[in-house]
Amino acid sequence: MVKDLSVTLSGVHLDNPVIPASGTYGFGQEFLPYYDINILGSLSFKGTTAEARFGNPTPRIAECHDGMLNSVGLQNPGVEHVIAEELPALRKVFHKPIIANISGFSVEEYVRCVELLTREEQVEILEINISCPNVRHGGMAFGTNPEAAADITRAVKQVATKPVYMKLSPNVTDIVSIARACEDAGADGLSLINTLLGMRIDLRRRRPVLANVMGGYSGPGIFPVALRMVYQVTGAVNIPVIGMGGISSARDVIEMMMAGAKAVQVGAANLVDPCACKKIIEELPQEMENLGIDRLSDIQRV
């Protein structure tokens, strides 16, 4: 039973479509004790900003039904440290294309990070996060307005030498209008969806569970929403889409690809089971056999 799991994103060849989502896989080092991470198609490393960030106050993680809330707030060591320390260490253990996830609080910050990371040889795709719900004065603020999303897209495309994928927020009324604005501004692809904005209340203390009050909801509970949005967007644009949101099995991967995604990212599942991506990849050939699929790249949007 030989199956072809390979896919292509904007000319970048991946052995399979499974990519750990940014923020759930660090810079790869944490997962080395569990398996050879070279089984992955690629990985999207921790969201990186121009300067180091401590993130939001704790508590900033909370479990909830069919998923979790997080308000980590883009904690990261800053782009210069990432280039000097994290990427060289990653190159020693991971020998495939990587995706640089970039966040910011101004157009200028996005541009600065792209200027630096686009020069990194192993970075093959630049994923521009305009959808983080856990920070103020940036992040999702850029991704909820078509004009603002287009402005960021145009700015980073002027300095990028690698394909630019805009990561979109589900916390909008019309995600298609945002997607089209990014495509019209020159985006090479799209990633969606980021987390849904949610909250929980501690009944005994009678206050929100998260110090930041609200956070991003991820996990299996959001899969139908993610699938719907990917289906809507892939029917409206002509650039590739990486689908994400609640994927936790090989069947979810195939379903997301039938919604139009060319590849997928696995997020919260990595925090439940550090071997989640490995298991999904290993299970894909049997699921393909069950469904009569020889090549994942042959899957057509339903």
GUPA-339899 format. One record per residue (C-alpha): x, y, z; residue number from 1; residue in three letters. Coordinates in Angstrom, 2 decimals, always signed. Layout:
BEGIN
<marvo xx="X" yy="Y" zz="Z" resi="NUM" resn="ALA"/>
...
//
This chain:
BEGIN
<marvo xx="+0.00" yy="+0.00" zz="+0.00" resi="1" resn="MET"/>
<marvo xx="+2.13" yy="+2.83" zz="-1.33" resi="2" resn="VAL"/>
<marvo xx="+0.44" yy="+6.20" zz="-1.06" resi="3" resn="LYS"/>
<marvo xx="+1.71" yy="+9.59" zz="-2.15" resi="4" resn="ASP"/>
<marvo xx="+1.33" yy="+12.05" zz="+0.71" resi="5" resn="LEU"/>
<marvo xx="+3.28" yy="+14.89" zz="-0.92" resi="6" resn="SER"/>
<marvo xx="+1.84" yy="+18.35" zz="-1.54" resi="7" resn="VAL"/>
<marvo xx="+3.13" yy="+21.65" zz="-2.90" resi="8" resn="THR"/>
<marvo xx="+2.62" yy="+25.14" zz="-1.48" resi="9" resn="LEU"/>
<marvo xx="+3.62" yy="+27.99" zz="-3.80" resi="10" resn="SER"/>
<marvo xx="+6.36" yy="+25.87" zz="-5.33" resi="11" resn="GLY"/>
<marvo xx="+7.55" yy="+24.52" zz="-1.96" resi="12" resn="VAL"/>
<marvo xx="+7.50" yy="+20.71" zz="-1.92" resi="13" resn="HIS"/>
<marvo xx="+6.39" yy="+18.99" zz="+1.30" resi="14" resn="LEU"/>
<marvo xx="+6.61" yy="+15.23" zz="+1.85" resi="15" resn="ASP"/>
<marvo xx="+3.20" yy="+15.39" zz="+3.52" resi="16" resn="ASN"/>
<marvo xx="+0.67" yy="+18.11" zz="+4.38" resi="17" resn="PRO"/>
<marvo xx="+0.99" yy="+17.94" zz="+8.19" resi="18" resn="VAL"/>
<marvo xx="+2.53" yy="+21.02" zz="+9.83" resi="19" resn="ILE"/>
<marvo xx="+2.57" yy="+21.79" zz="+13.56" resi="20" resn="PRO"/>
<marvo xx="+0.88" yy="+25.15" zz="+14.09" resi="21" resn="ALA"/>
<marvo xx="+2.78" yy="+28.11" zz="+15.43" resi="22" resn="SER"/>
<marvo xx="+2.61" yy="+28.48" zz="+19.18" resi="23" resn="GLY"/>
<marvo xx="+2.05" yy="+24.76" zz="+19.79" resi="24" resn="THR"/>
<marvo xx="+5.48" yy="+23.44" zz="+18.81" resi="25" resn="TYR"/>
<marvo xx="+7.97" yy="+26.03" zz="+20.03" resi="26" resn="GLY"/>
<marvo xx="+11.07" yy="+25.87" zz="+17.83" resi="27" resn="PHE"/>
<marvo xx="+10.91" yy="+22.08" zz="+17.57" resi="28" resn="GLY"/>
<marvo xx="+13.41" yy="+21.25" zz="+20.30" resi="29" resn="GLN"/>
<marvo xx="+10.77" yy="+20.28" zz="+22.88" resi="30" resn="GLU"/>
<marvo xx="+9.55" yy="+17.42" zz="+20.70" resi="31" resn="PHE"/>
<marvo xx="+12.91" yy="+15.78" zz="+19.98" resi="32" resn="LEU"/>
<marvo xx="+12.62" yy="+13.34" zz="+22.92" resi="33" resn="PRO"/>
<marvo xx="+9.39" yy="+11.95" zz="+21.50" resi="34" resn="TYR"/>
<marvo xx="+10.13" yy="+11.26" zz="+17.81" resi="35" resn="TYR"/>
<marvo xx="+12.21" yy="+12.21" zz="+14.77" resi="36" resn="ASP"/>
<marvo xx="+10.54" yy="+15.47" zz="+13.78" resi="37" resn="ILE"/>
<marvo xx="+11.72" yy="+15.02" zz="+10.19" resi="38" resn="ASN"/>
<marvo xx="+8.56" yy="+12.98" zz="+9.68" resi="39" resn="ILE"/>
<marvo xx="+6.72" yy="+16.33" zz="+9.49" resi="40" resn="LEU"/>
<marvo xx="+5.89" yy="+18.04" zz="+6.22" resi="41" resn="GLY"/>
<marvo xx="+7.14" yy="+21.31" zz="+7.67" resi="42" resn="SER"/>
<marvo xx="+6.73" yy="+23.26" zz="+10.90" resi="43" resn="LEU"/>
<marvo xx="+5.56" yy="+26.77" zz="+11.68" resi="44" resn="SER"/>
<marvo xx="+7.74" yy="+28.02" zz="+14.48" resi="45" resn="PHE"/>
<marvo xx="+6.77" yy="+30.16" zz="+17.48" resi="46" resn="LYS"/>
<marvo xx="+5.25" yy="+33.50" zz="+16.54" resi="47" resn="GLY"/>
<marvo xx="+8.10" yy="+36.00" zz="+16.37" resi="48" resn="THR"/>
<marvo xx="+8.07" yy="+39.76" zz="+16.93" resi="49" resn="THR"/>
<marvo xx="+10.76" yy="+42.39" zz="+16.46" resi="50" resn="ALA"/>
<marvo xx="+11.51" yy="+42.62" zz="+20.19" resi="51" resn="GLU"/>
<marvo xx="+11.42" yy="+39.99" zz="+22.92" resi="52" resn="ALA"/>
<marvo xx="+8.05" yy="+39.62" zz="+24.65" resi="53" resn="ARG"/>
<marvo xx="+7.22" yy="+38.12" zz="+28.03" resi="54" resn="PHE"/>
<marvo xx="+3.59" yy="+37.77" zz="+27.03" resi="55" resn="GLY"/>
<marvo xx="+0.47" yy="+38.19" zz="+29.14" resi="56" resn="ASN"/>
<marvo xx="+0.22" yy="+37.69" zz="+32.92" resi="57" resn="PRO"/>
<marvo xx="-0.73" yy="+34.30" zz="+34.29" resi="58" resn="THR"/>
<marvo xx="-2.95" yy="+32.37" zz="+34.46" resi="59" resn="PRO"/>
<marvo xx="-3.07" yy="+32.29" zz="+30.67" resi="60" resn="ARG"/>
<marvo xx="-4.08" yy="+28.71" zz="+29.87" resi="61" resn="ILE"/>
<marvo xx="-7.43" yy="+27.13" zz="+30.70" resi="62" resn="ALA"/>
<marvo xx="-9.03" yy="+23.83" zz="+29.73" resi="63" resn="GLU"/>
<marvo xx="-12.58" yy="+23.80" zz="+28.44" resi="64" resn="CYS"/>
<marvo xx="-14.94" yy="+21.43" zz="+26.66" resi="65" resn="HIS"/>
<marvo xx="-13.40" yy="+19.97" zz="+23.50" resi="66" resn="ASP"/>
<marvo xx="-10.41" yy="+22.28" zz="+23.64" resi="67" resn="GLY"/>
<marvo xx="-8.54" yy="+24.95" zz="+25.52" resi="68" resn="MET"/>
<marvo xx="-8.21" yy="+28.70" zz="+25.96" resi="69" resn="LEU"/>
<marvo xx="-4.89" yy="+30.48" zz="+25.75" resi="70" resn="ASN"/>
<marvo xx="-3.86" yy="+34.10" zz="+26.24" resi="71" resn="SER"/>
<marvo xx="-0.10" yy="+33.59" zz="+26.09" resi="72" resn="VAL"/>
<marvo xx="+0.29" yy="+36.88" zz="+24.24" resi="73" resn="GLY"/>
<marvo xx="+3.05" yy="+36.11" zz="+21.73" resi="74" resn="LEU"/>
<marvo xx="+5.76" yy="+35.30" zz="+24.26" resi="75" resn="GLN"/>
<marvo xx="+8.98" yy="+34.97" zz="+22.23" resi="76" resn="ASN"/>
<marvo xx="+12.67" yy="+35.92" zz="+22.42" resi="77" resn="PRO"/>
<marvo xx="+12.57" yy="+38.41" zz="+19.52" resi="78" resn="GLY"/>
<marvo xx="+13.57" yy="+38.06" zz="+15.90" resi="79" resn="VAL"/>
<marvo xx="+17.31" yy="+38.65" zz="+16.32" resi="80" resn="GLU"/>
<marvo xx="+17.58" yy="+35.95" zz="+18.99" resi="81" resn="HIS"/>
<marvo xx="+15.51" yy="+33.58" zz="+16.85" resi="82" resn="VAL"/>
<marvo xx="+17.90" yy="+34.06" zz="+13.93" resi="83" resn="ILE"/>
<marvo xx="+21.05" yy="+33.84" zz="+16.04" resi="84" resn="ALA"/>
<marvo xx="+20.07" yy="+30.94" zz="+18.31" resi="85" resn="GLU"/>
<marvo xx="+16.83" yy="+29.13" zz="+17.51" resi="86" resn="GLU"/>
<marvo xx="+17.12" yy="+28.67" zz="+13.75" resi="87" resn="LEU"/>
<marvo xx="+20.71" yy="+27.34" zz="+13.78" resi="88" resn="PRO"/>
<marvo xx="+19.71" yy="+24.85" zz="+16.47" resi="89" resn="ALA"/>
<marvo xx="+16.64" yy="+23.84" zz="+14.46" resi="90" resn="LEU"/>
<marvo xx="+18.71" yy="+23.34" zz="+11.29" resi="91" resn="ARG"/>
<marvo xx="+20.82" yy="+20.75" zz="+13.09" resi="92" resn="LYS"/>
<marvo xx="+17.82" yy="+18.51" zz="+13.75" resi="93" resn="VAL"/>
<marvo xx="+15.24" yy="+19.40" zz="+11.08" resi="94" resn="PHE"/>
<marvo xx="+16.19" yy="+19.16" zz="+7.43" resi="95" resn="HIS"/>
<marvo xx="+13.04" yy="+20.29" zz="+5.67" resi="96" resn="LYS"/>
<marvo xx="+11.49" yy="+23.65" zz="+4.74" resi="97" resn="PRO"/>
<marvo xx="+10.21" yy="+25.70" zz="+7.66" resi="98" resn="ILE"/>
<marvo xx="+7.53" yy="+28.35" zz="+7.98" resi="99" resn="ILE"/>
<marvo xx="+8.37" yy="+31.59" zz="+9.80" resi="100" resn="ALA"/>
<marvo xx="+5.37" yy="+32.87" zz="+11.74" resi="101" resn="ASN"/>
<marvo xx="+5.65" yy="+36.64" zz="+12.14" resi="102" resn="ILE"/>
<marvo xx="+3.59" yy="+38.95" zz="+14.36" resi="103" resn="SER"/>
<marvo xx="+3.73" yy="+42.65" zz="+15.03" resi="104" resn="GLY"/>
<marvo xx="+2.13" yy="+45.77" zz="+16.42" resi="105" resn="PHE"/>
<marvo xx="+2.76" yy="+48.06" zz="+13.45" resi="106" resn="SER"/>
<marvo xx="+3.35" yy="+47.82" zz="+9.73" resi="107" resn="VAL"/>
<marvo xx="+6.99" yy="+48.74" zz="+10.35" resi="108" resn="GLU"/>
<marvo xx="+7.47" yy="+45.86" zz="+12.80" resi="109" resn="GLU"/>
<marvo xx="+6.07" yy="+43.31" zz="+10.38" resi="110" resn="TYR"/>
<marvo xx="+8.32" yy="+44.66" zz="+7.64" resi="111" resn="VAL"/>
<marvo xx="+11.42" yy="+44.53" zz="+9.84" resi="112" resn="ARG"/>
<marvo xx="+10.81" yy="+40.90" zz="+10.79" resi="113" resn="CYS"/>
<marvo xx="+10.14" yy="+39.90" zz="+7.19" resi="114" resn="VAL"/>
<marvo xx="+13.29" yy="+41.66" zz="+5.99" resi="115" resn="GLU"/>
<marvo xx="+15.35" yy="+39.58" zz="+8.40" resi="116" resn="LEU"/>
<marvo xx="+13.61" yy="+36.22" zz="+8.17" resi="117" resn="LEU"/>
<marvo xx="+13.21" yy="+36.18" zz="+4.39" resi="118" resn="THR"/>
<marvo xx="+17.03" yy="+35.91" zz="+4.19" resi="119" resn="ARG"/>
<marvo xx="+17.11" yy="+32.67" zz="+6.19" resi="120" resn="GLU"/>
<marvo xx="+17.81" yy="+29.82" zz="+3.81" resi="121" resn="GLU"/>
<marvo xx="+15.66" yy="+27.20" zz="+5.52" resi="122" resn="GLN"/>
<marvo xx="+12.68" yy="+29.56" zz="+5.79" resi="123" resn="VAL"/>
<marvo xx="+10.60" yy="+28.80" zz="+2.70" resi="124" resn="GLU"/>
<marvo xx="+7.28" yy="+30.45" zz="+3.61" resi="125" resn="ILE"/>
<marvo xx="+6.54" yy="+33.59" zz="+5.62" resi="126" resn="LEU"/>
<marvo xx="+3.31" yy="+33.27" zz="+7.61" resi="127" resn="GLU"/>
<marvo xx="+2.10" yy="+36.73" zz="+8.62" resi="128" resn="ILE"/>
<marvo xx="-0.07" yy="+36.52" zz="+11.71" resi="129" resn="ASN"/>
<marvo xx="-2.68" yy="+39.27" zz="+11.55" resi="130" resn="ILE"/>
<marvo xx="-5.07" yy="+37.28" zz="+13.71" resi="131" resn="SER"/>
<marvo xx="-3.78" yy="+36.87" zz="+17.28" resi="132" resn="CYS"/>
<marvo xx="-6.69" yy="+37.63" zz="+19.67" resi="133" resn="PRO"/>
<marvo xx="-4.49" yy="+37.85" zz="+22.76" resi="134" resn="ASN"/>
<marvo xx="-2.64" yy="+41.14" zz="+22.30" resi="135" resn="VAL"/>
<marvo xx="-3.72" yy="+44.76" zz="+22.18" resi="136" resn="ARG"/>
<marvo xx="-2.69" yy="+47.32" zz="+19.57" resi="137" resn="HIS"/>
<marvo xx="-1.81" yy="+44.78" zz="+16.93" resi="138" resn="GLY"/>
<marvo xx="-2.39" yy="+41.17" zz="+16.00" resi="139" resn="GLY"/>
<marvo xx="-6.09" yy="+40.66" zz="+15.34" resi="140" resn="MET"/>
<marvo xx="-6.67" yy="+44.40" zz="+14.88" resi="141" resn="ALA"/>
<marvo xx="-4.98" yy="+44.12" zz="+11.49" resi="142" resn="PHE"/>
<marvo xx="-6.90" yy="+41.01" zz="+10.50" resi="143" resn="GLY"/>
<marvo xx="-10.46" yy="+42.17" zz="+11.08" resi="144" resn="THR"/>
<marvo xx="-10.46" yy="+44.96" zz="+8.52" resi="145" resn="ASN"/>
<marvo xx="-9.92" yy="+44.32" zz="+4.79" resi="146" resn="PRO"/>
<marvo xx="-8.05" yy="+47.58" zz="+4.23" resi="147" resn="GLU"/>
<marvo xx="-5.69" yy="+47.01" zz="+7.16" resi="148" resn="ALA"/>
<marvo xx="-5.07" yy="+43.41" zz="+6.09" resi="149" resn="ALA"/>
<marvo xx="-4.28" yy="+44.60" zz="+2.58" resi="150" resn="ALA"/>
<marvo xx="-1.91" yy="+47.28" zz="+3.88" resi="151" resn="ASP"/>
<marvo xx="+0.13" yy="+44.73" zz="+5.82" resi="152" resn="ILE"/>
<marvo xx="+0.15" yy="+42.35" zz="+2.85" resi="153" resn="THR"/>
<marvo xx="+1.42" yy="+45.00" zz="+0.42" resi="154" resn="ARG"/>
<marvo xx="+4.08" yy="+46.20" zz="+2.86" resi="155" resn="ALA"/>
<marvo xx="+5.60" yy="+42.79" zz="+3.56" resi="156" resn="VAL"/>
<marvo xx="+5.42" yy="+41.73" zz="-0.09" resi="157" resn="LYS"/>
<marvo xx="+7.69" yy="+44.65" zz="-0.98" resi="158" resn="GLN"/>
<marvo xx="+10.54" yy="+43.17" zz="+1.06" resi="159" resn="VAL"/>
<marvo xx="+9.78" yy="+39.43" zz="+1.00" resi="160" resn="ALA"/>
<marvo xx="+11.74" yy="+37.09" zz="-1.26" resi="161" resn="THR"/>
<marvo xx="+9.76" yy="+34.04" zz="-0.12" resi="162" resn="LYS"/>
<marvo xx="+6.02" yy="+33.26" zz="-0.49" resi="163" resn="PRO"/>
<marvo xx="+3.83" yy="+35.26" zz="+1.90" resi="164" resn="VAL"/>
<marvo xx="+0.87" yy="+33.54" zz="+3.58" resi="165" resn="TYR"/>
<marvo xx="-1.48" yy="+35.73" zz="+5.60" resi="166" resn="MET"/>
<marvo xx="-2.90" yy="+34.06" zz="+8.72" resi="167" resn="LYS"/>
<marvo xx="-6.53" yy="+35.07" zz="+9.12" resi="168" resn="LEU"/>
<marvo xx="-8.81" yy="+35.54" zz="+12.10" resi="169" resn="SER"/>
<marvo xx="-12.19" yy="+33.79" zz="+12.44" resi="170" resn="PRO"/>
<marvo xx="-13.38" yy="+36.64" zz="+14.67" resi="171" resn="ASN"/>
<marvo xx="-14.94" yy="+38.51" zz="+11.77" resi="172" resn="VAL"/>
<marvo xx="-18.35" yy="+38.71" zz="+10.13" resi="173" resn="THR"/>
<marvo xx="-17.05" yy="+38.04" zz="+6.62" resi="174" resn="ASP"/>
<marvo xx="-13.75" yy="+36.18" zz="+6.35" resi="175" resn="ILE"/>
<marvo xx="-14.05" yy="+36.03" zz="+2.57" resi="176" resn="VAL"/>
<marvo xx="-13.71" yy="+39.80" zz="+2.24" resi="177" resn="SER"/>
<marvo xx="-10.48" yy="+39.69" zz="+4.29" resi="178" resn="ILE"/>
<marvo xx="-9.14" yy="+36.81" zz="+2.19" resi="179" resn="ALA"/>
<marvo xx="-9.90" yy="+38.59" zz="-1.07" resi="180" resn="ARG"/>
<marvo xx="-8.28" yy="+41.79" zz="+0.18" resi="181" resn="ALA"/>
<marvo xx="-5.08" yy="+39.89" zz="+0.98" resi="182" resn="CYS"/>
<marvo xx="-5.11" yy="+38.14" zz="-2.40" resi="183" resn="GLU"/>
<marvo xx="-5.66" yy="+41.43" zz="-4.23" resi="184" resn="ASP"/>
<marvo xx="-2.74" yy="+42.96" zz="-2.29" resi="185" resn="ALA"/>
<marvo xx="-0.40" yy="+40.22" zz="-3.48" resi="186" resn="GLY"/>
<marvo xx="-0.54" yy="+37.43" zz="-0.90" resi="187" resn="ALA"/>
<marvo xx="+0.81" yy="+34.12" zz="-2.20" resi="188" resn="ASP"/>
<marvo xx="-1.40" yy="+32.08" zz="+0.12" resi="189" resn="GLY"/>
<marvo xx="-3.54" yy="+32.10" zz="+3.26" resi="190" resn="LEU"/>
<marvo xx="-3.55" yy="+30.26" zz="+6.59" resi="191" resn="SER"/>
<marvo xx="-6.82" yy="+29.86" zz="+8.46" resi="192" resn="LEU"/>
<marvo xx="-8.25" yy="+29.83" zz="+11.00" resi="193" resn="ILE"/>
<marvo xx="-6.58" yy="+31.23" zz="+14.09" resi="194" resn="ASN"/>
<marvo xx="-8.33" yy="+30.79" zz="+17.43" resi="195" resn="THR"/>
<marvo xx="-11.85" yy="+31.92" zz="+18.27" resi="196" resn="LEU"/>
<marvo xx="-12.17" yy="+34.49" zz="+21.03" resi="197" resn="LEU"/>
<marvo xx="-13.62" yy="+32.97" zz="+24.20" resi="198" resn="GLY"/>
<marvo xx="-13.58" yy="+33.05" zz="+28.00" resi="199" resn="MET"/>
<marvo xx="-14.36" yy="+31.04" zz="+31.13" resi="200" resn="ARG"/>
<marvo xx="-15.43" yy="+32.13" zz="+34.61" resi="201" resn="ILE"/>
<marvo xx="-14.19" yy="+30.61" zz="+37.87" resi="202" resn="ASP"/>
<marvo xx="-17.46" yy="+30.06" zz="+39.74" resi="203" resn="LEU"/>
<marvo xx="-15.92" yy="+29.92" zz="+43.21" resi="204" resn="ARG"/>
<marvo xx="-13.77" yy="+33.03" zz="+42.81" resi="205" resn="ARG"/>
<marvo xx="-16.41" yy="+34.73" zz="+40.68" resi="206" resn="ARG"/>
<marvo xx="-13.89" yy="+36.12" zz="+38.23" resi="207" resn="ARG"/>
<marvo xx="-12.58" yy="+35.19" zz="+34.78" resi="208" resn="PRO"/>
<marvo xx="-10.26" yy="+32.19" zz="+34.73" resi="209" resn="VAL"/>
<marvo xx="-7.71" yy="+33.97" zz="+32.51" resi="210" resn="LEU"/>
<marvo xx="-5.84" yy="+37.01" zz="+33.81" resi="211" resn="ALA"/>
<marvo xx="-6.40" yy="+38.57" zz="+30.40" resi="212" resn="ASN"/>
<marvo xx="-10.15" yy="+37.79" zz="+30.77" resi="213" resn="VAL"/>
<marvo xx="-10.47" yy="+36.48" zz="+27.20" resi="214" resn="MET"/>
<marvo xx="-8.29" yy="+34.20" zz="+25.13" resi="215" resn="GLY"/>
<marvo xx="-8.15" yy="+32.11" zz="+22.00" resi="216" resn="GLY"/>
<marvo xx="-10.28" yy="+28.95" zz="+21.93" resi="217" resn="TYR"/>
<marvo xx="-8.73" yy="+26.03" zz="+20.05" resi="218" resn="SER"/>
<marvo xx="-9.19" yy="+22.29" zz="+19.84" resi="219" resn="GLY"/>
<marvo xx="-11.68" yy="+19.83" zz="+18.28" resi="220" resn="PRO"/>
<marvo xx="-14.65" yy="+22.04" zz="+19.21" resi="221" resn="GLY"/>
<marvo xx="-13.73" yy="+24.60" zz="+16.55" resi="222" resn="ILE"/>
<marvo xx="-13.19" yy="+22.14" zz="+13.68" resi="223" resn="PHE"/>
<marvo xx="-16.62" yy="+22.61" zz="+12.04" resi="224" resn="PRO"/>
<marvo xx="-16.17" yy="+26.39" zz="+12.10" resi="225" resn="VAL"/>
<marvo xx="-12.68" yy="+26.12" zz="+10.63" resi="226" resn="ALA"/>
<marvo xx="-13.87" yy="+23.72" zz="+7.95" resi="227" resn="LEU"/>
<marvo xx="-16.70" yy="+26.08" zz="+6.97" resi="228" resn="ARG"/>
<marvo xx="-14.40" yy="+29.08" zz="+6.72" resi="229" resn="MET"/>
<marvo xx="-11.77" yy="+27.21" zz="+4.70" resi="230" resn="VAL"/>
<marvo xx="-14.51" yy="+26.02" zz="+2.34" resi="231" resn="TYR"/>
<marvo xx="-15.83" yy="+29.57" zz="+1.91" resi="232" resn="GLN"/>
<marvo xx="-12.40" yy="+31.07" zz="+1.31" resi="233" resn="VAL"/>
<marvo xx="-11.13" yy="+28.41" zz="-1.08" resi="234" resn="THR"/>
<marvo xx="-14.25" yy="+28.96" zz="-3.16" resi="235" resn="GLY"/>
<marvo xx="-13.52" yy="+32.68" zz="-3.39" resi="236" resn="ALA"/>
<marvo xx="-9.74" yy="+32.98" zz="-3.96" resi="237" resn="VAL"/>
<marvo xx="-7.21" yy="+31.52" zz="-6.38" resi="238" resn="ASN"/>
<marvo xx="-4.28" yy="+31.19" zz="-4.01" resi="239" resn="ILE"/>
<marvo xx="-3.49" yy="+28.14" zz="-1.83" resi="240" resn="PRO"/>
<marvo xx="-4.87" yy="+27.80" zz="+1.68" resi="241" resn="VAL"/>
<marvo xx="-3.37" yy="+26.04" zz="+4.68" resi="242" resn="ILE"/>
<marvo xx="-6.30" yy="+24.86" zz="+6.79" resi="243" resn="GLY"/>
<marvo xx="-6.22" yy="+24.63" zz="+10.57" resi="244" resn="MET"/>
<marvo xx="-8.51" yy="+24.62" zz="+13.56" resi="245" resn="GLY"/>
<marvo xx="-9.25" yy="+21.54" zz="+15.65" resi="246" resn="GLY"/>
<marvo xx="-7.48" yy="+18.97" zz="+13.46" resi="247" resn="ILE"/>
<marvo xx="-6.64" yy="+15.91" zz="+15.53" resi="248" resn="SER"/>
<marvo xx="-6.79" yy="+12.89" zz="+13.19" resi="249" resn="SER"/>
<marvo xx="-5.90" yy="+11.69" zz="+9.71" resi="250" resn="ALA"/>
<marvo xx="-9.59" yy="+11.82" zz="+8.79" resi="251" resn="ARG"/>
<marvo xx="-9.67" yy="+15.50" zz="+9.81" resi="252" resn="ASP"/>
<marvo xx="-6.73" yy="+16.16" zz="+7.48" resi="253" resn="VAL"/>
<marvo xx="-8.52" yy="+14.61" zz="+4.52" resi="254" resn="ILE"/>
<marvo xx="-11.78" yy="+16.37" zz="+5.36" resi="255" resn="GLU"/>
<marvo xx="-9.97" yy="+19.72" zz="+5.52" resi="256" resn="MET"/>
<marvo xx="-8.36" yy="+19.03" zz="+2.16" resi="257" resn="MET"/>
<marvo xx="-11.77" yy="+18.15" zz="+0.71" resi="258" resn="MET"/>
<marvo xx="-12.84" yy="+21.62" zz="+1.89" resi="259" resn="ALA"/>
<marvo xx="-10.11" yy="+23.02" zz="-0.34" resi="260" resn="GLY"/>
<marvo xx="-6.98" yy="+23.21" zz="+1.82" resi="261" resn="ALA"/>
<marvo xx="-3.67" yy="+22.25" zz="+0.19" resi="262" resn="LYS"/>
<marvo xx="-2.02" yy="+21.49" zz="+3.54" resi="263" resn="ALA"/>
<marvo xx="-2.98" yy="+21.60" zz="+7.21" resi="264" resn="VAL"/>
<marvo xx="-1.65" yy="+22.72" zz="+10.55" resi="265" resn="GLN"/>
<marvo xx="-2.16" yy="+20.81" zz="+13.78" resi="266" resn="VAL"/>
<marvo xx="-2.31" yy="+22.95" zz="+16.91" resi="267" resn="GLY"/>
<marvo xx="-3.94" yy="+22.11" zz="+20.23" resi="268" resn="ALA"/>
<marvo xx="-3.60" yy="+18.36" zz="+19.60" resi="269" resn="ALA"/>
<marvo xx="+0.17" yy="+18.73" zz="+20.12" resi="270" resn="ASN"/>
<marvo xx="-0.46" yy="+19.97" zz="+23.66" resi="271" resn="LEU"/>
<marvo xx="-2.68" yy="+16.99" zz="+24.45" resi="272" resn="VAL"/>
<marvo xx="-0.39" yy="+14.39" zz="+22.88" resi="273" resn="ASP"/>
<marvo xx="+3.17" yy="+15.39" zz="+21.87" resi="274" resn="PRO"/>
<marvo xx="+3.11" yy="+12.58" zz="+19.30" resi="275" resn="CYS"/>
<marvo xx="-0.13" yy="+13.79" zz="+17.65" resi="276" resn="ALA"/>
<marvo xx="+1.46" yy="+14.90" zz="+14.36" resi="277" resn="CYS"/>
<marvo xx="+3.49" yy="+11.70" zz="+14.06" resi="278" resn="LYS"/>
<marvo xx="+0.41" yy="+9.55" zz="+14.62" resi="279" resn="LYS"/>
<marvo xx="-1.64" yy="+11.53" zz="+12.09" resi="280" resn="ILE"/>
<marvo xx="+1.04" yy="+11.15" zz="+9.41" resi="281" resn="ILE"/>
<marvo xx="+1.39" yy="+7.43" zz="+10.09" resi="282" resn="GLU"/>
<marvo xx="-2.39" yy="+6.96" zz="+9.91" resi="283" resn="GLU"/>
<marvo xx="-2.85" yy="+8.85" zz="+6.64" resi="284" resn="LEU"/>
<marvo xx="-1.99" yy="+5.96" zz="+4.25" resi="285" resn="PRO"/>
<marvo xx="-4.62" yy="+3.67" zz="+5.79" resi="286" resn="GLN"/>
<marvo xx="-7.27" yy="+6.39" zz="+5.69" resi="287" resn="GLU"/>
<marvo xx="-6.36" yy="+7.06" zz="+2.06" resi="288" resn="MET"/>
<marvo xx="-6.72" yy="+3.35" zz="+1.34" resi="289" resn="GLU"/>
<marvo xx="-10.12" yy="+3.28" zz="+3.04" resi="290" resn="ASN"/>
<marvo xx="-11.28" yy="+6.20" zz="+0.88" resi="291" resn="LEU"/>
<marvo xx="-9.72" yy="+5.07" zz="-2.38" resi="292" resn="GLY"/>
<marvo xx="-7.20" yy="+7.94" zz="-2.51" resi="293" resn="ILE"/>
<marvo xx="-3.76" yy="+7.27" zz="-4.00" resi="294" resn="ASP"/>
<marvo xx="-2.35" yy="+10.81" zz="-3.93" resi="295" resn="ARG"/>
<marvo xx="-3.34" yy="+13.54" zz="-1.47" resi="296" resn="LEU"/>
<marvo xx="-2.61" yy="+16.13" zz="-4.15" resi="297" resn="SER"/>
<marvo xx="-5.44" yy="+14.64" zz="-6.21" resi="298" resn="ASP"/>
<marvo xx="-8.06" yy="+15.59" zz="-3.60" resi="299" resn="ILE"/>
<marvo xx="-10.51" yy="+18.06" zz="-5.06" resi="300" resn="GLN"/>
<marvo xx="-12.64" yy="+20.58" zz="-3.18" resi="301" resn="ARG"/>
<marvo xx="-16.12" yy="+19.12" zz="-2.82" resi="302" resn="VAL"/>
//
